[in-house]
């Protein structure tokens, strides 16, 4: 993995790191919402016959949303300079 990672262009690594950070934050918030049973989400997923599928779809939605936010934060925090 180290060899592949070092061969990637610097900007691709930048995007992957920020996307992974956003996904980790999103999944942490999702798990906290389920575990703390915010608005009955945990009970709803537990009582549903398709709770596993619903959780997977919820995880994908959180990953897309927070991964995009992570990339956006990373890009917006780049130093600006005129060349």
Secondary structure per residue as TSV (DSSP state, phi and psi in degrees):
chain	resnum	aa	ss	phi	psi
A	1	X	-	360.0	-36.8
A	2	X	H	-62.0	-38.5
A	3	X	H	-67.6	-40.7
A	4	X	H	-66.9	-42.7
A	5	X	H	-61.8	-42.0
A	6	X	H	-72.5	-19.6
A	7	X	H	-85.5	-14.8
A	8	X	S	-69.6	146.3
A	9	X	-	-60.7	150.8
A	10	X	H	-58.2	-40.8
A	11	X	H	-70.6	-31.8
A	12	X	H	-67.0	-43.0
A	13	X	H	-61.1	-40.7
A	14	X	H	-57.9	-47.5
A	15	X	H	-65.7	-42.4
A	16	X	H	-64.5	-41.4
A	17	X	H	-63.7	-45.2
A	18	X	H	-70.8	-34.7
A	19	X	H	-65.8	-44.1
A	20	X	H	-63.4	-38.4
A	21	X	H	-64.2	-44.1
A	22	X	H	-63.5	-41.2
A	23	X	H	-63.9	-42.0
A	24	X	H	-61.8	-42.3
A	25	X	H	-65.4	-43.7
A	26	X	H	-62.1	-46.0
A	27	X	H	-66.6	-33.6
A	28	X	H	-63.7	-44.9
A	29	X	H	-65.4	-37.8
A	30	X	H	-63.8	-46.9
A	31	X	H	-64.0	-36.7
A	32	X	H	-65.2	-40.9
A	33	X	H	-64.6	-38.7
A	34	X	H	-70.7	-46.7
A	35	X	H	-66.3	-39.4
A	36	X	T	-82.6	-2.9
A	37	X	T	56.6	47.9
A	38	X	G	-68.4	126.9
A	39	X	G	54.9	26.5
A	40	X	G	76.1	16.7
A	41	X	H	-63.1	-43.4
A	42	X	H	-62.8	-45.1
A	43	X	H	-64.8	-38.0
A	44	X	H	-64.6	-45.2
A	45	X	H	-67.6	-36.0
A	46	X	H	-69.6	-37.2
A	47	X	H	-85.5	-14.0
A	48	X	S	-76.3	138.6
A	49	X	T	-67.1	-25.9
A	50	X	T	-107.3	39.6
A	51	X	H	-63.1	-35.2
A	52	X	H	-66.3	-42.9
A	53	X	H	-65.5	-42.9
A	54	X	H	-62.9	-39.6
A	55	X	H	-66.2	-39.5
A	56	X	H	-64.7	-40.9
A	57	X	H	-66.3	-41.1
A	58	X	H	-62.6	-41.6
A	59	X	H	-64.3	-39.9
A	60	X	H	-65.2	-41.6
A	61	X	H	-64.4	-42.8
A	62	X	H	-65.1	-38.8
A	63	X	H	-64.7	-44.7
A	64	X	H	-64.5	-46.5
A	65	X	H	-65.3	-54.1
A	66	X	H	-75.4	-28.2
A	67	X	H	-64.3	-41.8
A	68	X	H	-65.5	-40.2
A	69	X	H	-64.2	-40.6
A	70	X	H	-61.7	-42.3
A	71	X	H	-65.0	-42.8
A	72	X	H	-61.3	-42.3
A	73	X	H	-64.0	-41.5
A	74	X	H	-63.1	-44.3
A	75	X	H	-67.6	-43.2
A	76	X	H	-67.9	-22.5
A	77	X	T	-91.8	1.4
A	78	X	S	-65.6	144.7
A	79	X	-	-68.0	139.9
A	80	X	-	-98.4	132.5
A	81	X	-	-148.3	146.9
A	82	X	-	-94.9	133.2
A	83	X	-	-111.6	360.0
